[in-house]
Amino acid sequence: MSQLEASNKYAQALKAGQKTYRECVLKGRYPYLQILDEILSDSMVAGQVDLGVIDIPADQIVGTKTVGRRTAFAADFMPLLAPDTEFASKWVNLCAAHLSEEGIRDPIRCYEYMGRFYVPGGNKRVSVLKYFEADSIYAHVTRILPKRTDSRESELYYELIDFYRCSRINFIEFSKPGSYIRLQELVGKRVGDPWTDEERSGFSTAYYYFRRAYEDNGGRRLTSTVGDAMLAYMEIYG
């Protein structure tokens, strides 16, 4: 891709970011990226776990670690700075690299907290990959463990952690406790049984096909997660 074509992509991404910003403001929502340091306090953290370099779902990358570059991105990681800025120039170069033989190869670094990912560096890489609707991004992930409570959110999150240990799947989300255990049963496994690479790959393919069909048929307007809908489908059809 030429620099001119990449510059045109930035102009399109900028329009998308401005649209997201306006929509958030009109709906009373925060229009920028979430900041992990503003969410966390020491009393909320039980520890940290290094997960190494893994594939993470792009749509679950929601913010940055620190306040820097707060206003450079809209809430969906689309850019907000003018085309004549150094920021835009770097975005354009990354865009050109992404669509060349070179590609964007280096994993980003990020923190995971309660199933969401926050980037301390590499935000422009995330922005470019999200613009091109990447399903997942390679990242070196540090998991920040919240203190366990009796809340539904805490119960669901620790179920996800147990499920991830055996499946290495982090992209499916549920709204009801017990769903990760039920999914394990529906794929023919006991709780805690490990998944093979082949099983994980096959399930991932099925999930993304299902998600596309679900969202194309109005799923985004529903309160159920894609995981909730897929689990209901599997209960009926196997």
C-alpha beads as a LAMMPS data file, in Angstrom:
LAMMPS data file: protein, C-alpha beads

238 atoms
237 bonds

1 atom types
1 bond types

-500.0 500.0 xlo xhi
-500.0 500.0 ylo yhi
-500.0 500.0 zlo zhi

Masses

1 110.0

Atoms # bond

1 1 1 0.000 0.000 0.000
2 1 1 1.308 3.464 -0.894
3 1 1 1.601 6.297 1.624
4 1 1 -1.212 8.106 -0.187
5 1 1 -3.540 5.131 0.158
6 1 1 -2.586 4.773 3.836
7 1 1 -3.257 8.496 4.335
8 1 1 -6.721 8.004 2.850
9 1 1 -7.284 5.173 5.332
10 1 1 -6.350 7.531 8.161
11 1 1 -8.877 10.081 6.909
12 1 1 -11.564 7.370 6.958
13 1 1 -10.515 6.184 10.421
14 1 1 -10.583 9.795 11.662
15 1 1 -14.157 10.222 10.402
16 1 1 -15.126 6.998 12.177
17 1 1 -13.517 8.250 15.392
18 1 1 -15.287 11.605 15.179
19 1 1 -18.594 9.829 14.629
20 1 1 -18.039 7.575 17.656
21 1 1 -17.084 10.605 19.745
22 1 1 -20.268 12.488 18.791
23 1 1 -22.486 9.467 19.428
24 1 1 -20.955 8.910 22.869
25 1 1 -21.446 12.554 23.824
26 1 1 -25.074 12.531 22.648
27 1 1 -25.789 9.366 24.640
28 1 1 -24.024 10.619 27.757
29 1 1 -21.217 8.066 27.561
30 1 1 -17.508 8.670 28.066
31 1 1 -16.146 9.421 24.560
32 1 1 -12.493 8.412 25.043
33 1 1 -10.626 5.211 25.890
34 1 1 -11.016 3.791 29.380
35 1 1 -8.015 4.287 31.691
36 1 1 -7.105 1.272 33.837
37 1 1 -5.233 3.336 36.449
38 1 1 -8.441 5.305 37.059
39 1 1 -10.461 2.109 37.514
40 1 1 -8.144 0.293 39.907
41 1 1 -7.173 0.917 43.491
42 1 1 -4.756 -1.180 45.579
43 1 1 -7.656 -2.509 47.629
44 1 1 -9.169 -4.100 44.506
45 1 1 -6.104 -6.139 43.441
46 1 1 -5.283 -9.652 44.677
47 1 1 -2.181 -10.164 42.536
48 1 1 -0.783 -10.396 39.006
49 1 1 -0.140 -13.309 36.643
50 1 1 2.080 -13.233 33.537
51 1 1 0.141 -15.020 30.755
52 1 1 2.945 -14.646 28.206
53 1 1 2.272 -13.926 24.537
54 1 1 -1.253 -14.979 23.598
55 1 1 -3.968 -14.167 21.075
56 1 1 -6.512 -11.751 22.554
57 1 1 -9.915 -10.713 21.156
58 1 1 -9.656 -7.298 19.533
59 1 1 -13.138 -6.230 20.618
60 1 1 -12.169 -6.733 24.284
61 1 1 -9.299 -4.226 24.084
62 1 1 -11.046 -1.203 25.564
63 1 1 -8.457 1.213 26.876
64 1 1 -5.006 2.253 27.981
65 1 1 -3.069 1.724 31.194
66 1 1 -2.303 5.382 31.896
67 1 1 -3.803 8.753 31.125
68 1 1 -1.353 9.555 28.295
69 1 1 -2.951 9.973 24.847
70 1 1 -6.389 10.053 26.496
71 1 1 -7.838 12.372 23.863
72 1 1 -6.017 10.878 20.856
73 1 1 -8.588 8.086 20.435
74 1 1 -12.345 7.789 20.542
75 1 1 -13.858 5.039 22.706
76 1 1 -13.517 2.503 19.855
77 1 1 -9.775 3.214 19.335
78 1 1 -10.376 5.204 16.164
79 1 1 -8.098 8.282 15.954
80 1 1 -9.153 11.839 16.761
81 1 1 -6.009 13.882 15.976
82 1 1 -5.626 15.935 12.795
83 1 1 -3.945 14.439 9.696
84 1 1 -1.007 16.857 9.907
85 1 1 0.153 15.630 13.354
86 1 1 3.093 13.351 14.151
87 1 1 0.564 10.935 15.613
88 1 1 -1.241 10.680 12.264
89 1 1 2.037 10.182 10.405
90 1 1 2.945 7.232 12.642
91 1 1 -0.553 5.761 12.219
92 1 1 -0.203 6.013 8.426
93 1 1 3.192 4.277 8.499
94 1 1 1.773 1.440 10.587
95 1 1 -1.165 1.153 8.215
96 1 1 1.148 0.874 5.221
97 1 1 3.247 -1.741 7.042
98 1 1 0.156 -3.751 8.010
99 1 1 -0.909 -4.154 4.393
100 1 1 2.585 -4.859 3.086
101 1 1 4.517 -8.126 3.162
102 1 1 6.146 -6.912 6.377
103 1 1 2.900 -6.659 8.357
104 1 1 2.517 -5.686 12.011
105 1 1 4.322 -8.559 13.692
106 1 1 5.478 -7.411 17.122
107 1 1 3.023 -8.274 19.912
108 1 1 1.637 -5.395 21.911
109 1 1 1.849 -5.313 25.699
110 1 1 -1.333 -5.127 27.707
111 1 1 -2.977 -5.719 31.053
112 1 1 -6.092 -7.837 31.458
113 1 1 -8.579 -6.967 34.189
114 1 1 -12.027 -8.556 34.524
115 1 1 -11.909 -9.855 30.948
116 1 1 -10.955 -6.510 29.379
117 1 1 -7.575 -5.468 28.012
118 1 1 -5.711 -2.185 28.537
119 1 1 -2.658 -1.173 26.514
120 1 1 0.293 0.695 28.069
121 1 1 1.989 0.962 24.669
122 1 1 1.079 0.042 21.109
123 1 1 -2.192 1.949 20.976
124 1 1 -1.690 2.993 17.358
125 1 1 -1.098 -0.644 16.351
126 1 1 -4.354 -1.560 18.062
127 1 1 -6.099 1.323 16.290
128 1 1 -4.882 0.202 12.855
129 1 1 -5.816 -3.447 13.452
130 1 1 -9.243 -2.498 14.805
131 1 1 -9.813 -0.279 11.767
132 1 1 -9.237 -3.343 9.570
133 1 1 -11.604 -5.357 11.807
134 1 1 -9.041 -7.867 13.064
135 1 1 -10.667 -10.549 15.208
136 1 1 -7.631 -10.917 17.451
137 1 1 -4.245 -9.395 18.233
138 1 1 -1.070 -10.966 19.631
139 1 1 -0.110 -9.491 22.991
140 1 1 2.131 -10.078 25.983
141 1 1 -0.503 -10.086 28.710
142 1 1 -0.291 -9.456 32.439
143 1 1 -3.467 -10.488 34.234
144 1 1 -4.456 -8.307 37.190
145 1 1 -6.466 -10.483 39.561
146 1 1 -9.300 -8.748 41.393
147 1 1 -10.088 -9.660 44.965
148 1 1 -12.770 -12.311 45.004
149 1 1 -16.212 -11.224 46.221
150 1 1 -19.732 -12.653 46.336
151 1 1 -20.829 -10.576 43.324
152 1 1 -22.081 -12.149 40.099
153 1 1 -19.326 -10.365 38.160
154 1 1 -16.633 -11.855 40.389
155 1 1 -18.146 -15.342 40.171
156 1 1 -18.319 -15.140 36.365
157 1 1 -14.760 -13.839 36.083
158 1 1 -13.259 -16.600 38.207
159 1 1 -15.249 -19.154 36.190
160 1 1 -13.617 -17.647 33.087
161 1 1 -10.179 -18.022 34.657
162 1 1 -10.838 -21.712 35.440
163 1 1 -12.163 -22.258 31.909
164 1 1 -9.158 -20.515 30.364
165 1 1 -6.754 -22.765 32.290
166 1 1 -8.082 -25.853 30.544
167 1 1 -9.160 -24.421 27.175
168 1 1 -6.866 -21.407 26.555
169 1 1 -9.996 -19.703 25.162
170 1 1 -10.550 -16.102 26.267
171 1 1 -12.954 -14.725 23.665
172 1 1 -16.311 -16.163 24.754
173 1 1 -18.309 -14.267 27.377
174 1 1 -21.405 -15.210 29.329
175 1 1 -23.803 -13.258 31.522
176 1 1 -24.864 -16.115 33.824
177 1 1 -22.702 -18.041 36.307
178 1 1 -22.412 -21.736 35.469
179 1 1 -22.255 -21.112 31.718
180 1 1 -18.545 -21.934 31.343
181 1 1 -19.111 -25.218 33.172
182 1 1 -22.093 -26.000 30.928
183 1 1 -20.078 -25.228 27.791
184 1 1 -17.405 -27.665 28.934
185 1 1 -20.116 -30.331 29.312
186 1 1 -21.661 -29.598 25.902
187 1 1 -18.352 -30.132 24.118
188 1 1 -18.070 -33.521 25.815
189 1 1 -15.624 -32.717 28.593
190 1 1 -15.616 -32.874 32.354
191 1 1 -14.859 -29.749 34.325
192 1 1 -11.129 -29.101 34.135
193 1 1 -10.437 -31.430 31.195
194 1 1 -7.845 -29.829 28.862
195 1 1 -8.585 -28.958 25.230
196 1 1 -6.326 -29.998 22.388
197 1 1 -5.047 -27.480 19.840
198 1 1 -7.365 -29.044 17.256
199 1 1 -10.414 -28.723 19.520
200 1 1 -9.573 -25.117 20.341
201 1 1 -9.068 -24.239 16.674
202 1 1 -12.323 -25.906 15.615
203 1 1 -14.324 -24.208 18.350
204 1 1 -12.775 -20.830 17.542
205 1 1 -13.801 -21.157 13.894
206 1 1 -17.337 -22.175 14.860
207 1 1 -17.607 -19.288 17.331
208 1 1 -16.577 -16.593 14.843
209 1 1 -18.942 -17.965 12.181
210 1 1 -21.740 -17.985 14.756
211 1 1 -20.901 -14.453 15.936
212 1 1 -21.016 -13.100 12.394
213 1 1 -24.441 -14.689 11.768
214 1 1 -25.749 -13.566 15.156
215 1 1 -24.681 -9.946 14.698
216 1 1 -25.819 -9.825 11.055
217 1 1 -29.290 -10.823 12.242
218 1 1 -29.664 -8.153 14.906
219 1 1 -27.710 -9.634 17.802
220 1 1 -26.027 -6.324 18.619
221 1 1 -29.403 -4.924 19.677
222 1 1 -29.911 -7.650 22.301
223 1 1 -28.655 -7.746 25.883
224 1 1 -27.472 -11.350 25.537
225 1 1 -23.804 -11.906 24.793
226 1 1 -22.748 -13.877 21.735
227 1 1 -21.687 -16.594 24.175
228 1 1 -25.179 -16.713 25.719
229 1 1 -26.738 -17.132 22.275
230 1 1 -24.244 -19.778 21.179
231 1 1 -24.757 -21.756 24.380
232 1 1 -28.535 -21.702 23.824
233 1 1 -27.990 -22.868 20.233
234 1 1 -25.755 -25.723 21.413
235 1 1 -28.330 -26.786 24.011
236 1 1 -30.805 -27.344 21.164
237 1 1 -28.644 -28.503 18.269
238 1 1 -25.562 -29.871 19.965

Bonds

1 1 1 2
2 1 2 3
3 1 3 4
4 1 4 5
5 1 5 6
6 1 6 7
7 1 7 8
8 1 8 9
9 1 9 10
10 1 10 11
11 1 11 12
12 1 12 13
13 1 13 14
14 1 14 15
15 1 15 16
16 1 16 17
17 1 17 18
18 1 18 19
19 1 19 20
20 1 20 21
21 1 21 22
22 1 22 23
23 1 23 24
24 1 24 25
25 1 25 26
26 1 26 27
27 1 27 28
28 1 28 29
29 1 29 30
30 1 30 31
31 1 31 32
32 1 32 33
33 1 33 34
34 1 34 35
35 1 35 36
36 1 36 37
37 1 37 38
38 1 38 39
39 1 39 40
40 1 40 41
41 1 41 42
42 1 42 43
43 1 43 44
44 1 44 45
45 1 45 46
46 1 46 47
47 1 47 48
48 1 48 49
49 1 49 50
50 1 50 51
51 1 51 52
52 1 52 53
53 1 53 54
54 1 54 55
55 1 55 56
56 1 56 57
57 1 57 58
58 1 58 59
59 1 59 60
60 1 60 61
61 1 61 62
62 1 62 63
63 1 63 64
64 1 64 65
65 1 65 66
66 1 66 67
67 1 67 68
68 1 68 69
69 1 69 70
70 1 70 71
71 1 71 72
72 1 72 73
73 1 73 74
74 1 74 75
75 1 75 76
76 1 76 77
77 1 77 78
78 1 78 79
79 1 79 80
80 1 80 81
81 1 81 82
82 1 82 83
83 1 83 84
84 1 84 85
85 1 85 86
86 1 86 87
87 1 87 88
88 1 88 89
89 1 89 90
90 1 90 91
91 1 91 92
92 1 92 93
93 1 93 94
94 1 94 95
95 1 95 96
96 1 96 97
97 1 97 98
98 1 98 99
99 1 99 100
100 1 100 101
101 1 101 102
102 1 102 103
103 1 103 104
104 1 104 105
105 1 105 106
106 1 106 107
107 1 107 108
108 1 108 109
109 1 109 110
110 1 110 111
111 1 111 112
112 1 112 113
113 1 113 114
114 1 114 115
115 1 115 116
116 1 116 117
117 1 117 118
118 1 118 119
119 1 119 120
120 1 120 121
121 1 121 122
122 1 122 123
123 1 123 124
124 1 124 125
125 1 125 126
126 1 126 127
127 1 127 128
128 1 128 129
129 1 129 130
130 1 130 131
131 1 131 132
132 1 132 133
133 1 133 134
134 1 134 135
135 1 135 136
136 1 136 137
137 1 137 138
138 1 138 139
139 1 139 140
140 1 140 141
141 1 141 142
142 1 142 143
143 1 143 144
144 1 144 145
145 1 145 146
146 1 146 147
147 1 147 148
148 1 148 149
149 1 149 150
150 1 150 151
151 1 151 152
152 1 152 153
153 1 153 154
154 1 154 155
155 1 155 156
156 1 156 157
157 1 157 158
158 1 158 159
159 1 159 160
160 1 160 161
161 1 161 162
162 1 162 163
163 1 163 164
164 1 164 165
165 1 165 166
166 1 166 167
167 1 167 168
168 1 168 169
169 1 169 170
170 1 170 171
171 1 171 172
172 1 172 173
173 1 173 174
174 1 174 175
175 1 175 176
176 1 176 177
177 1 177 178
178 1 178 179
179 1 179 180
180 1 180 181
181 1 181 182
182 1 182 183
183 1 183 184
184 1 184 185
185 1 185 186
186 1 186 187
187 1 187 188
188 1 188 189
189 1 189 190
190 1 190 191
191 1 191 192
192 1 192 193
193 1 193 194
194 1 194 195
195 1 195 196
196 1 196 197
197 1 197 198
198 1 198 199
199 1 199 200
200 1 200 201
201 1 201 202
202 1 202 203
203 1 203 204
204 1 204 205
205 1 205 206
206 1 206 207
207 1 207 208
208 1 208 209
209 1 209 210
210 1 210 211
211 1 211 212
212 1 212 213
213 1 213 214
214 1 214 215
215 1 215 216
216 1 216 217
217 1 217 218
218 1 218 219
219 1 219 220
220 1 220 221
221 1 221 222
222 1 222 223
223 1 223 224
224 1 224 225
225 1 225 226
226 1 226 227
227 1 227 228
228 1 228 229
229 1 229 230
230 1 230 231
231 1 231 232
232 1 232 233
233 1 233 234
234 1 234 235
235 1 235 236
236 1 236 237
237 1 237 238
